[in-house]
Amino acid sequence: MEKLIGCFIACCFFFAEKSSGQIKTLKSPDGSIALKLQTGNSVDEPLAYQLFCGDKSVINAGKLKLNTGNTLKLQLQKAHLTKVRSQWKTVYGERKFIPENYNQLKLLFDSDEDSRLRLTLLLRVYNEGFAYQYTLHQKGEIVLKNESSAFGLPDNATAWVSSTAQGILTEKKIRDIKDVAERPLTIRLTDSLYLALGEAGLVDFARMKFTSDNAGGLLTKLDGETKALKELRSPWRYVLVGNSPADLLQKNYLLLNLNVPNQMEDTKWIQPGKVLREVTLTTTGAYRTIDFAAAHNIRYILFDAGWYGREDHDTSDASRVSLDPLRSKGPLDLHDVIRYGNAKGVGVILYVNRRALEKQLDSLLPLYRSWGVKGLKFGFVQVGSQRWTSWLHEAIRKCAQYHMIVDVHDEYRPTGYSRTYPNLLTQEGIRGDEESPFTEHSITSLFTRMIAGAADNTNCYFTSRVDKMGSHTAQMAKAVCIYSPLQFLYWYDHPKFETTTGAKDGEILEVPELNWYTTLPTTWDETRVLDGDMQDFATIARKKGSQWFVGSLNGTKPRVVQLPLQFLDKGKKYVATIYSHDTSLQTATHVRIKTMNVDAGSTLRLPIGSRDGIAVHIMPE
């Protein structure tokens, strides 16, 4: 369970009795963000507000708008103020400790009508932004047809938009958004003021996305109705505020703060780490993959689609090995492979398509545990509706009961549930290396998708598509920039199958820079987002123990990375190993490796080319 450090202070905060329309102000603990709110007297529009950062308006006209199919009148009965000054320790993450400082206003509404519908609003103003959650109370069934809450924005706001979780991100004016927009939605108000809008704590509710109101603002839109008996509690809607894209990403822990704390008594069995996909679906190939993994500090191997038959066939049975003949002729002795992996300290993760999961999950989990399987990769899960949102998070909880780690593919985007159930190590919901994005798109993903949390980016290295995306050092930098506690490496790559002299596409070569991946952690004690622009550049430094790993990505314009090492401990001496791209090298990957002595007063000046990257490993002398 989480360890909380801090204090909680509660007091009354009075409005005039049974009144609405009064304007009140709620500020963040540091005073930098202010919420001016006005309560309404109907269930369909109970709240209007403005949000300010300093003296600048960031939400001009915010409204909570609920469609319950009625227009019941509500009266504000009570208001309660809570102050929280705290931090908590993570099971794993981008940082060991997360600050949690906010002022919360709890508003209780009641109705004099026969329905006895009641409404509770929680409004929180953090140093990082603003969030709200609503709960409807009523005897019997509650049906929420839609939520069309408004986020009125200053003129000429620009966002980076995709309608789907794995789509291409495109810069657009808010009024030019024609389809729904995925969350988090990153918005530029000025060159020094950015927002990210989204939802957190989505567990048993219809997913929310955004649409344009055709006037420069945004509206929320649910993926269908949401129903509940007696009490219907929404996810949190949040506005993250930053002075730059890098500042937004630095504060992405706000989503975790908006989730229920860890509900697992025992988390010691949860082991983050790196993963290598086994592509042959044969016993011999699996042995070879395990040997490579054991030699290179890779904790798991994955058997992907095909090990139990055609993944897209409803008749395929995931309780037995039955190879898809289009993928492998075998043979595959899975039990022997698991035994061999355990002896080498390498666990086995199995891919299971949602067709089999939906039918067989309850019988598969005890079976897989008896086999010694360490986790599951969910494939092509259904998302969006309340039904499938609820099913997916229940499946994650069931996996926890059987000590199974989880990686969710494909369109699922996280909203912080890994805090509540840390066996959810990662998920896709990103335009990763399977789609061969250019480096500048990966930079944009950092400041949009990665605000939501961990992403399985399926990092490639030796396959020829790397040259299309950017450079090999860009791939190295992405492995530290794109956070994932379960980090897939060498996607589309594999250990050498034959002892031939020539290298084939995708064969893993024992090049010197493999040491970067071998030593790279997947979880961190500290993270510093040092610099960043929405598509031109990004630099992130992460610490594990006494070591630092730095990744820097560049867009289409060559530049010089200025990297002050002020994050190092003063008075200590370090050695930096720098990996950079050099086309003059007559090697397969064109990676130049340089070492130099550095300390906290050093500044690295590193030339970086178009769609390029730089990786730096810093260790104490």
C-alpha positions in Angstrom: 0.0 0.0 0.0 1.1 3.6 -0.5 2.8 5.6 2.2 1.2 9.1 2.6 3.3 11.9 4.0 1.6 15.2 4.8 -1.5 16.8 6.3 -5.2 17.2 5.6 -7.1 20.3 6.9 -10.9 20.5 6.6 -13.2 23.5 7.3 -16.6 24.9 6.4 -16.9 27.3 3.4 -20.3 28.9 3.5 -22.5 30.1 0.7 -25.7 31.8 1.6 -28.2 29.1 2.7 -30.0 27.4 -0.2 -28.8 29.9 -2.8 -27.1 29.9 -6.1 -25.5 32.5 -8.3 -22.9 33.7 -5.9 -19.4 34.0 -7.3 -16.6 32.5 -5.1 -12.9 32.0 -5.7 -10.8 28.9 -4.9 -7.1 29.2 -5.3 -4.2 26.7 -5.6 -2.0 26.3 -2.5 0.7 28.4 -4.1 -1.8 31.0 -5.3 -0.8 30.7 -8.9 -4.1 29.3 -10.2 -7.5 30.7 -9.3 -11.0 29.3 -10.0 -13.9 31.7 -10.0 -17.1 29.7 -9.7 -20.8 30.3 -9.8 -23.4 27.6 -8.9 -26.6 27.0 -10.8 -29.9 25.7 -9.8 -30.6 22.8 -12.2 -29.1 19.4 -12.7 -28.3 19.9 -16.3 -26.1 23.0 -15.6 -25.1 23.2 -12.0 -21.7 25.0 -12.4 -20.1 27.8 -14.3 -16.5 28.9 -13.8 -13.5 30.8 -15.1 -9.9 29.6 -14.6 -6.9 31.9 -14.3 -3.2 31.4 -14.2 -1.8 34.5 -12.6 -3.7 37.4 -14.3 -4.2 35.4 -17.5 -7.5 33.7 -18.3 -7.0 30.1 -19.4 -10.7 29.0 -19.4 -12.9 31.9 -20.2 -16.3 30.2 -19.8 -16.3 26.8 -18.3 -19.6 25.0 -17.7 -20.6 21.6 -16.3 -23.5 20.4 -18.4 -25.2 17.0 -17.8 -28.0 15.4 -19.8 -30.0 13.2 -17.5 -33.2 13.5 -19.4 -34.8 15.8 -16.9 -34.6 19.5 -15.8 -34.9 19.1 -12.1 -34.2 22.1 -10.0 -31.4 21.8 -7.4 -30.5 23.9 -4.4 -27.0 24.2 -3.0 -27.2 22.9 0.6 -23.6 22.7 1.9 -20.1 23.6 0.9 -17.0 22.1 2.5 -13.4 23.2 2.0 -10.5 20.7 2.4 -6.8 21.6 2.2 -4.3 18.9 1.4 -0.5 19.2 1.7 1.1 15.8 1.1 3.2 13.5 -1.0 3.1 9.8 -1.6 5.5 7.1 -2.5 5.0 5.2 -5.7 5.2 1.4 -6.2 7.2 2.3 -9.3 7.0 5.2 -11.8 8.7 8.2 -13.3 9.6 9.4 -9.8 9.7 7.9 -6.4 7.7 10.5 -4.6 4.7 12.5 -6.0 3.6 15.8 -4.5 -0.1 16.2 -3.8 -1.1 19.7 -2.8 -4.6 21.1 -3.5 -7.5 23.0 -2.1 -10.9 21.2 -2.6 -14.4 22.6 -2.4 -17.2 20.0 -2.0 -20.6 21.2 -3.0 -23.7 19.3 -2.0 -27.0 20.0 -4.0 -30.4 18.6 -3.2 -33.8 18.6 -4.9 -37.2 19.2 -3.2 -38.9 17.2 -6.0 -40.1 13.6 -5.5 -37.1 12.1 -7.4 -34.9 13.2 -4.5 -32.0 13.5 -6.9 -28.9 14.8 -5.3 -25.6 16.0 -6.7 -22.1 16.2 -5.3 -19.4 18.3 -7.0 -15.7 18.0 -6.0 -13.6 21.0 -7.3 -9.9 20.8 -6.8 -7.3 23.5 -7.5 -3.8 22.1 -7.5 -0.5 24.0 -8.0 -0.5 22.1 -11.4 -4.1 22.9 -12.5 -7.8 22.3 -11.9 -10.0 19.2 -11.8 -13.6 18.4 -11.1 -15.7 15.3 -10.5 -19.5 14.9 -10.1 -21.6 12.3 -8.4 -25.4 11.8 -8.9 -27.4 10.2 -6.1 -30.9 8.8 -6.5 -33.0 5.8 -5.5 -33.1 3.3 -8.3 -31.3 3.5 -11.7 -29.5 6.7 -12.8 -29.0 7.2 -16.5 -26.6 9.9 -17.8 -27.3 10.3 -21.5 -24.3 12.6 -22.2 -22.0 15.2 -20.7 -21.5 18.2 -22.8 -19.4 20.3 -20.5 -17.9 23.4 -22.0 -14.3 24.7 -22.0 -14.4 28.2 -23.4 -10.9 29.1 -24.5 -9.2 32.4 -25.4 -9.2 33.4 -29.1 -6.8 31.6 -31.5 -6.0 28.7 -29.3 -4.2 25.9 -31.1 -4.3 22.2 -30.3 -2.5 19.0 -31.5 -5.4 16.7 -32.5 -6.1 13.1 -33.3 -9.5 11.5 -33.3 -8.0 8.1 -32.3 -5.5 6.9 -29.8 -3.0 5.7 -32.4 -3.7 8.4 -35.1 -1.5 11.1 -36.6 -1.3 14.2 -34.4 -2.0 17.4 -36.4 -1.8 21.0 -35.3 -5.2 22.8 -35.6 -7.0 25.8 -34.5 -9.7 24.8 -32.0 -12.5 26.1 -34.3 -11.1 23.9 -37.1 -11.6 20.6 -35.2 -14.2 18.7 -37.2 -14.1 15.3 -35.6 -13.8 14.2 -32.0 -10.4 14.9 -30.3 -8.5 12.3 -28.2 -7.4 13.1 -24.7 -5.1 14.4 -23.4 -5.6 17.4 -25.7 -2.6 19.8 -25.5 -3.5 23.4 -26.3 -1.2 26.4 -26.9 -2.7 29.7 -25.7 0.5 31.7 -26.0 4.1 30.9 -26.4 4.4 30.8 -22.6 1.0 29.3 -21.6 -0.1 25.8 -22.4 -3.0 23.6 -21.3 -3.7 19.9 -21.4 -7.3 18.8 -21.0 -8.4 15.3 -20.3 -9.9 12.8 -17.9 -8.5 10.8 -15.0 -9.8 7.9 -13.0 -11.9 6.3 -15.8 -12.9 2.9 -14.5 -16.7 2.3 -14.9 -18.0 5.0 -17.1 -18.3 5.9 -20.8 -15.1 7.4 -22.2 -15.0 11.1 -22.8 -13.5 12.9 -25.9 -13.7 16.5 -27.1 -15.6 18.2 -29.9 -15.4 21.8 -31.1 -18.3 24.2 -30.2 -17.6 26.0 -33.5 -16.9 29.2 -31.6 -13.3 28.5 -30.5 -14.1 26.4 -27.4 -14.6 22.7 -26.7 -17.3 20.4 -25.5 -17.1 17.0 -23.9 -18.8 14.0 -25.5 -19.3 10.6 -24.0 -19.1 7.4 -25.9 -22.7 6.4 -25.1 -24.9 6.4 -22.0 -23.6 5.6 -18.5 -25.9 3.9 -16.0 -25.6 3.0 -12.3 -27.8 2.1 -9.4 -28.2 4.7 -6.6 -24.9 6.4 -7.2 -23.1 7.4 -10.5 -19.6 8.9 -10.0 -17.8 10.4 -13.0 -14.1 10.3 -13.8 -12.2 13.5 -13.1 -12.1 16.2 -15.8 -8.8 18.1 -15.5 -7.1 21.2 -16.9 -3.3 20.9 -16.6 -1.5 24.3 -16.8 2.1 24.9 -17.8 4.4 27.6 -19.2 5.8 25.2 -21.9 5.2 21.7 -23.3 8.1 20.5 -21.1 6.4 22.0 -18.0 3.1 20.2 -18.9 4.9 16.8 -19.2 6.9 17.4 -16.0 3.5 17.7 -14.1 1.8 14.7 -15.6 1.7 13.1 -12.1 -1.5 15.1 -11.7 -3.4 12.3 -13.3 -2.2 9.8 -10.7 -3.2 12.1 -7.9 -6.8 12.0 -9.3 -7.0 8.2 -9.0 -7.8 6.0 -6.1 -4.6 5.0 -4.2 -3.1 1.5 -4.6 -5.6 -1.2 -3.6 -3.1 -4.1 -3.6 -1.7 -5.3 -0.3 1.2 -7.2 -2.0 3.0 -5.6 -4.9 6.4 -7.2 -4.4 5.7 -9.7 -7.2 5.2 -6.9 -9.7 8.5 -6.7 -11.6 8.8 -4.0 -14.3 11.5 -4.6 -16.9 12.4 -4.9 -20.6 10.7 -7.4 -23.0 11.9 -9.1 -26.2 9.3 -10.6 -28.6 9.9 -14.2 -29.7 9.0 -14.2 -33.4 9.5 -17.8 -34.5 6.9 -19.5 -32.2 9.2 -22.5 -31.9 11.0 -24.1 -29.0 14.4 -23.6 -30.6 13.7 -19.9 -31.3 12.4 -19.4 -27.8 15.6 -20.8 -26.3 17.7 -18.5 -28.4 15.5 -15.5 -27.4 15.8 -16.4 -23.7 19.6 -16.8 -24.0 19.8 -13.3 -25.5 17.5 -11.8 -22.9 19.4 -13.3 -20.0 22.7 -12.0 -21.4 21.3 -8.5 -21.9 19.3 -7.8 -18.7 15.9 -8.4 -20.4 13.4 -9.6 -17.8 10.7 -11.1 -20.1 10.0 -12.6 -23.5 6.7 -12.4 -25.2 4.9 -14.9 -27.3 2.8 -12.7 -29.6 -0.2 -13.6 -31.8 -0.4 -17.1 -33.3 0.7 -19.3 -30.4 -2.9 -20.6 -29.8 -4.2 -20.3 -33.4 -5.7 -17.5 -35.4 -6.2 -14.6 -33.0 -9.1 -13.2 -35.2 -11.1 -16.5 -35.1 -13.7 -16.9 -32.4 -13.1 -20.6 -32.4 -9.4 -20.3 -31.3 -8.8 -21.7 -27.8 -6.2 -19.8 -25.7 -6.0 -22.6 -23.1 -3.8 -24.7 -25.4 -0.9 -24.4 -27.8 -2.2 -24.7 -31.4 0.0 -22.7 -33.7 -1.4 -20.5 -36.5 0.1 -22.2 -39.6 0.4 -18.8 -41.3 2.8 -17.7 -38.6 4.8 -20.8 -37.6 5.2 -24.5 -38.4 6.6 -25.1 -34.9 7.2 -27.1 -32.9 6.6 -25.1 -29.7 6.8 -26.8 -26.3 5.5 -23.8 -24.2 5.9 -25.6 -20.9 9.5 -26.5 -21.5 10.2 -22.9 -22.7 8.7 -21.5 -19.5 10.8 -23.9 -17.4 13.9 -22.9 -19.4 13.2 -19.2 -19.0 12.7 -19.6 -15.2 16.1 -21.3 -14.9 17.6 -18.3 -16.7 15.7 -15.6 -14.8 13.5 -14.7 -17.8 9.7 -14.8 -17.5 7.2 -15.5 -20.2 4.3 -13.1 -21.2 1.5 -14.4 -23.5 -0.5 -12.4 -26.0 -4.2 -13.1 -25.9 -6.7 -11.4 -28.3 -9.8 -9.9 -26.8 -12.0 -12.5 -28.5 -10.5 -15.2 -26.3 -10.2 -13.0 -23.3 -13.9 -12.1 -23.4 -14.9 -15.7 -23.4 -12.2 -17.5 -21.4 -10.5 -15.0 -19.0 -11.8 -16.6 -15.8 -10.5 -20.0 -16.8 -7.3 -18.8 -18.4 -5.9 -17.0 -15.4 -5.6 -19.9 -13.0 -4.4 -22.1 -15.9 -1.7 -19.6 -16.9 -0.5 -19.2 -13.3 -0.2 -23.0 -13.0 2.0 -22.9 -16.2 4.2 -20.2 -14.6 3.2 -17.4 -17.0 4.1 -13.9 -15.6 1.7 -11.7 -17.5 -0.6 -11.0 -20.4 -0.7 -8.7 -23.3 -4.3 -7.9 -24.1 -4.9 -7.5 -27.9 -7.4 -5.3 -29.8 -9.5 -4.6 -26.7 -12.9 -3.0 -27.1 -12.9 0.5 -25.6 -15.2 3.5 -25.3 -18.5 2.4 -24.0 -19.3 2.0 -20.3 -19.6 -1.8 -20.8 -16.2 -2.3 -22.3 -14.5 0.2 -20.0 -15.9 -1.6 -17.0 -14.9 -5.1 -18.4 -11.3 -4.0 -19.1 -10.6 -2.7 -15.6 -12.3 -5.7 -14.0 -10.0 -7.9 -16.2 -7.0 -6.0 -14.8 -8.2 -6.6 -11.3 -8.7 -10.3 -12.0 -5.2 -10.5 -13.4 -3.9 -9.0 -10.1 -5.5 -11.8 -8.2 -3.4 -14.3 -10.1 -0.2 -12.3 -10.0 -0.3 -11.4 -13.7 1.2 -8.1 -15.0 -0.7 -6.5 -17.9 0.0 -4.7 -21.1 -3.1 -3.4 -22.9 -3.2 -2.9 -26.7 -4.5 -1.2 -29.0 -6.8 1.9 -28.7 -6.8 2.0 -24.9 -5.4 5.2 -23.4 -4.5 5.3 -19.7 -6.1 7.6 -17.2 -4.1 6.7 -14.1 -5.5 3.2 -13.1 -1.9 1.9 -12.7 -1.9 3.8 -9.4 -4.9 1.8 -8.1 -3.7 -1.5 -9.7 0.0 -1.4 -10.4 0.0 -4.7 -12.2 -1.2 -2.6 -15.1 2.4 -1.8 -16.2 1.8 -0.3 -19.6 -0.5 0.1 -22.6 -0.4 1.2 -26.2 -2.7 4.0 -27.3 0.2 5.7 -29.1 1.4 6.0 -32.6 4.4 3.9 -31.9 7.2 2.4 -33.9 4.8 -0.1 -35.5 3.5 2.9 -37.5 7.0 4.2 -38.3 6.5 7.8 -37.2 9.0 10.4 -38.0 11.0 11.6 -35.0 9.1 14.9 -34.9 5.8 13.0 -34.4 7.3 11.1 -31.5 8.2 14.5 -30.0 4.6 15.7 -30.4 3.5 12.4 -28.8 5.7 13.2 -25.8 3.8 16.4 -25.1 0.3 15.0 -25.8 -0.1 11.2 -25.3 2.6 10.9 -22.7 0.8 13.3 -20.3 -1.6 10.4 -19.8 1.1 8.0 -18.6 3.1 5.0 -19.7 3.1 3.9 -23.4 4.2 0.7 -25.1 6.0 2.3 -28.0 7.5 -1.0 -29.4 10.9 0.4 -29.7 12.7 -0.8 -32.9 16.4 -0.8 -33.6 17.9 -3.0 -36.3 14.9 -3.2 -38.7 15.3 -1.0 -41.8 12.3 1.2 -40.8 14.6 2.9 -38.3 16.3 4.8 -41.1 12.9 6.0 -42.3 11.9 7.3 -38.9 15.2 9.0 -38.1 18.4 7.5 -36.7 19.5 4.7 -34.4 20.5 7.2 -31.7 16.9 8.7 -31.9 15.7 5.2 -31.1 18.0 5.1 -28.1 16.8 8.4 -26.9 13.1 7.4 -27.3 13.7 4.5 -25.0 14.4 6.9 -22.1 12.0 9.7 -23.2 8.9 7.5 -23.8 8.2 6.1 -20.3 7.1 2.5 -20.0 7.7 0.3 -17.0 7.3 -2.7 -19.4 9.6 -1.6 -22.2 9.6 -3.6 -25.4 12.9 -3.5 -27.2 14.1 -4.6 -30.6 10.5 -4.8 -32.0 10.7 -6.4 -35.4 14.2 -7.5 -34.5 15.4 -10.9 -33.3 18.6 -12.7 -32.3 20.5 -14.2 -35.2 18.9 -17.5 -36.4 21.9 -18.8 -38.4 25.6 -18.6 -37.9 26.1 -16.9 -41.3 28.5 -14.0 -41.9 26.0 -11.6 -43.5 23.4 -9.8 -41.5 19.8 -9.8 -42.4 17.2 -7.1 -41.8 16.1 -7.2 -38.2 18.8 -9.4 -36.9 20.2 -8.1 -33.6 23.9 -7.4 -33.9 26.3 -7.2 -31.0 27.2 -3.6 -31.6 28.9 -1.6 -28.8 25.8 0.6 -28.1 23.8 -2.4 -27.0 25.2 -1.6 -23.6 22.9 1.4 -23.5 19.8 -0.9 -23.7 21.3 -3.5 -21.4 21.9 -1.0 -18.6 18.7 1.1 -19.2 16.2 0.9 -16.3 12.4 1.1 -17.0 11.3 2.8 -13.8 12.9 5.9 -12.1 13.6 7.7 -8.9 13.5 11.1 -10.5 12.5 12.7 -13.8 13.5 16.1 -15.2 11.9 17.3 -18.5 14.6 19.7 -19.3 13.4 21.3 -22.6 10.9 20.8 -25.3 8.9 22.2 -28.2 5.8 20.6 -29.6 7.5 19.1 -32.6 11.0 20.5 -32.8 12.9 19.1 -29.8 12.7 17.4 -26.4 15.3 16.5 -23.8 14.5 14.4 -20.7 16.8 13.3 -17.9 15.9 10.4 -15.6 17.7 9.1 -12.5 17.9 5.6 -11.1 20.0 5.2 -8.0 23.2 7.2 -8.6 23.0 7.0 -12.4 21.4 9.4 -14.9 20.1 8.6 -18.4 19.4 11.4 -20.8 17.5 11.3 -24.1 17.3 14.2 -26.6 15.2 14.1 -29.7 15.3 16.6 -32.6 12.8 17.5 -35.4 13.7 18.4 -38.9 16.1 21.4 -38.3 19.7 20.6 -37.2 20.8 22.3 -34.0 23.1 22.2 -31.0 21.8 20.7 -27.8 22.8 22.8 -24.8 22.7 20.4 -21.8 23.7 21.9 -18.4 24.3 19.1 -15.9 23.0 21.1 -12.9 20.9 18.1 -11.9 24.0 16.2 -10.8 25.1 16.1 -7.2 27.4 19.0 -6.4 30.9 18.1 -5.4 30.8 14.7 -7.1 32.7 13.6 -10.2 31.0 11.6 -13.0 31.7 10.0 -16.3 29.4 10.6 -19.2 29.0 8.2 -22.1 27.6 10.0 -25.1 26.0 8.2 -28.1 25.5 10.3 -31.2 24.8 9.7 -34.9 27.8 9.9 -37.3 27.2 9.1 -40.9 31.0 8.9 -41.5 31.3 5.8 -39.5 31.4 2.6 -41.6 29.2 0.7 -39.2 25.6 -0.8 -39.4 24.1 1.8 -37.0 26.5 4.8 -37.4 26.6 5.3 -33.6 29.7 7.2 -32.3 30.5 6.6 -28.6 32.4 9.2 -26.6 33.2 9.4 -22.9 34.2 12.4 -20.9 34.5 13.6 -17.2 31.7 15.9 -16.0 30.2 17.4 -12.9 27.3 19.6 -11.9 29.1 22.6 -13.4 29.5 21.1 -16.8 27.4 21.9 -19.9 27.4 19.5 -22.8 27.2 21.1 -26.3 26.1 18.4 -28.7 25.3 18.8 -32.4 22.2 17.0 -33.5 20.9 16.4 -37.0 17.5 16.3 -38.6 15.3 13.7 -37.1 18.2 12.7 -34.9 18.7 11.8 -31.3 21.4 11.8 -28.6 21.6 9.4 -25.6 23.8 10.1 -22.6 24.6 7.7 -19.7 26.1 9.4 -16.6 27.7 7.4 -13.8 29.7 8.4 -10.7 33.4 7.9 -11.2 
